[in-house]
Amino acid sequence: MTPNWSRRSRRQPWGDVAECPCRVLSAVAAHLMSAILLDYCCEHWTTVSSVVTAAVVMILGLTAVGGGIYFLRRVHRMARAAGTIVDFERRFAGKTNASFPVVSFRTLKGAEVRTMVLQGRIFTRPKVGKHVTVFYNSAKPADALIGSAGVRFMGLVYIVFGMGLLISAALSVL
């Protein structure tokens, strides 16, 4: 007599899953695997969580180092020119009005460029008439930055911060 797998039998202790042998085997395997994994994770939870935390911190550190290197290379490739802040634009940025300086400078090719720089201030306005060093992309002179300590050292700050994260991640695993 062949078994009829299309009907449910009341003698089967596992209920709805026992319609065919494949479902029975997969249900038993899933139950055993979940019990084994739960037992393993409970015993080694501190090890697993510390490795996952170290991996996340390492990824953040690598991202910070990569961003710092990218920013330093970008600023290093830009051309430099003497410029003057000629005006400022006020823009609503969330809850505050930020003031963005408009600089005028002459490129190395001799073209006069006037552009708004995305280095805004919230509490104070840029001083019109102030002479500044302008870093600009020679292919697109409208892509410019005002030379400041933030522009010069921000890449280094990101690299040092990222290296600190990488070192802390390495020490937490050891």
C-alpha positions as CSV (number, residue, x, y, z in Angstrom):
1,M,0.0,0.0,0.0
2,T,1.4,3.3,-1.0
3,P,1.0,6.3,1.3
4,N,-1.3,9.1,0.2
5,W,0.7,12.3,0.7
6,S,-2.1,14.6,-0.4
7,R,-4.2,14.0,2.8
8,R,-3.2,15.0,6.3
9,S,-3.0,12.2,8.7
10,R,-3.9,12.6,12.4
11,R,-1.1,10.3,13.4
12,Q,1.6,12.6,12.2
13,P,2.9,14.7,15.2
14,W,4.2,17.6,13.2
15,G,0.9,18.7,11.8
16,D,0.6,20.8,8.6
17,V,4.1,20.4,7.4
18,A,3.7,16.7,6.8
19,E,2.0,16.9,3.4
20,C,5.1,15.5,1.6
21,P,8.4,14.1,2.7
22,C,10.4,17.1,1.5
23,R,8.5,19.4,3.8
24,V,9.0,17.1,6.7
25,L,12.7,16.9,6.2
26,S,13.1,20.7,5.7
27,A,11.1,21.4,8.9
28,V,13.2,19.0,10.9
29,A,16.4,20.4,9.5
30,A,15.3,24.0,10.1
31,H,14.4,23.1,13.7
32,L,17.8,21.4,14.3
33,M,19.8,24.2,12.7
34,S,18.0,26.9,14.7
35,A,18.6,25.0,17.9
36,I,22.3,24.6,17.0
37,L,22.8,28.2,16.0
38,L,20.9,29.5,19.1
39,D,23.1,27.4,21.3
40,Y,26.3,28.5,19.5
41,C,25.3,32.2,19.6
42,C,24.4,32.1,23.3
43,E,27.8,30.5,24.2
44,H,29.9,32.8,21.9
45,W,27.8,35.9,21.8
46,T,30.5,38.2,23.2
47,T,33.0,36.9,20.6
48,V,30.5,37.3,17.7
49,S,29.4,40.8,18.8
50,S,32.9,42.0,19.3
51,V,34.0,40.8,15.8
52,V,30.9,42.4,14.2
53,T,31.6,45.7,16.1
54,A,35.3,45.6,15.1
55,A,34.3,45.0,11.4
56,V,31.9,48.0,11.5
57,V,34.5,50.2,13.1
58,M,37.1,49.1,10.6
59,I,34.7,49.9,7.6
60,L,34.1,53.4,9.1
61,G,37.9,53.8,9.6
62,L,38.6,52.8,6.0
63,T,35.9,55.2,4.7
64,A,37.3,58.1,6.7
65,V,40.9,57.5,5.5
66,G,39.6,57.1,1.9
67,G,37.6,60.3,2.2
68,G,40.6,62.2,3.6
69,I,42.9,61.0,0.9
70,Y,40.3,62.0,-1.8
71,F,39.8,65.4,-0.3
72,L,43.6,66.1,0.0
73,R,44.2,64.9,-3.6
74,R,41.3,67.1,-4.8
75,V,42.6,70.2,-3.2
76,H,46.2,69.4,-4.3
77,R,45.0,69.2,-8.0
78,M,43.2,72.5,-7.9
79,A,44.7,75.7,-9.2
80,R,45.2,78.7,-6.9
81,A,44.5,82.3,-7.5
82,A,44.1,85.5,-5.5
83,G,40.5,86.6,-5.2
84,T,38.2,89.0,-3.4
85,I,34.9,88.5,-1.7
86,V,32.6,90.8,-3.7
87,D,29.2,89.9,-2.3
88,F,27.3,87.3,-0.4
89,E,24.1,85.4,-0.9
90,R,21.7,84.5,1.9
91,R,20.0,81.1,1.6
92,F,17.6,79.4,3.9
93,A,19.3,76.2,5.1
94,G,16.9,74.4,7.4
95,K,16.2,76.6,10.5
96,T,18.8,79.3,9.8
97,N,19.8,81.7,7.0
98,A,23.3,80.9,5.9
99,S,25.4,83.5,4.1
100,F,27.5,82.2,1.2
101,P,30.4,84.4,-0.2
102,V,30.6,85.3,-3.8
103,V,34.2,85.6,-4.9
104,S,35.8,87.2,-7.9
105,F,39.2,86.0,-9.2
106,R,41.2,85.7,-12.4
107,T,42.2,82.3,-13.6
108,L,45.6,81.3,-14.8
109,K,44.3,81.6,-18.4
110,G,43.3,85.2,-17.7
111,A,39.5,84.8,-17.5
112,E,37.6,86.7,-14.9
113,V,35.3,84.4,-12.8
114,R,32.6,85.4,-10.3
115,T,31.1,82.5,-8.4
116,M,29.3,81.6,-5.2
117,V,31.4,79.4,-2.9
118,L,29.6,76.7,-0.9
119,Q,31.5,77.6,2.3
120,G,28.7,79.4,4.1
121,R,28.5,81.0,7.5
122,I,25.5,80.9,9.8
123,F,26.1,83.5,12.5
124,T,28.4,86.0,10.7
125,R,28.4,87.4,7.2
126,P,31.5,87.2,4.9
127,K,33.4,90.4,4.8
128,V,32.9,92.0,1.4
129,G,36.3,93.3,0.0
130,K,38.4,90.7,1.9
131,H,41.3,89.3,-0.2
132,V,41.4,85.5,-0.1
133,T,43.2,82.6,-1.8
134,V,40.8,80.7,-4.1
135,F,41.3,77.1,-5.0
136,Y,39.5,76.3,-8.2
137,N,39.1,73.5,-10.7
138,S,40.9,74.6,-13.9
139,A,38.4,72.7,-16.1
140,K,35.4,74.3,-14.3
141,P,36.4,77.5,-12.6
142,A,33.0,77.9,-11.0
143,D,33.9,74.9,-8.8
144,A,35.9,76.9,-6.2
145,L,36.9,76.9,-2.5
146,I,38.2,79.7,-0.4
147,G,41.6,78.8,1.1
148,S,41.2,78.3,4.9
149,A,42.5,76.1,7.6
150,G,39.5,73.8,7.1
151,V,40.4,73.3,3.4
152,R,44.1,72.8,4.2
153,F,43.7,70.4,7.1
154,M,40.3,68.7,6.8
155,G,41.8,65.8,4.8
156,L,44.4,65.2,7.4
157,V,41.8,65.3,10.2
158,Y,39.8,62.6,8.4
159,I,42.9,60.5,7.9
160,V,44.0,60.7,11.5
161,F,40.4,60.0,12.7
162,G,40.2,57.0,10.4
163,M,43.5,55.6,11.5
164,G,42.4,55.9,15.1
165,L,39.3,53.9,14.2
166,L,41.4,51.3,12.4
167,I,43.8,50.9,15.4
168,S,40.9,50.7,17.9
169,A,39.2,48.0,15.7
170,A,42.5,46.0,15.5
171,L,43.1,46.2,19.3
172,S,39.5,45.2,20.1
173,V,39.9,41.9,18.2
174,L,43.2,41.0,19.8
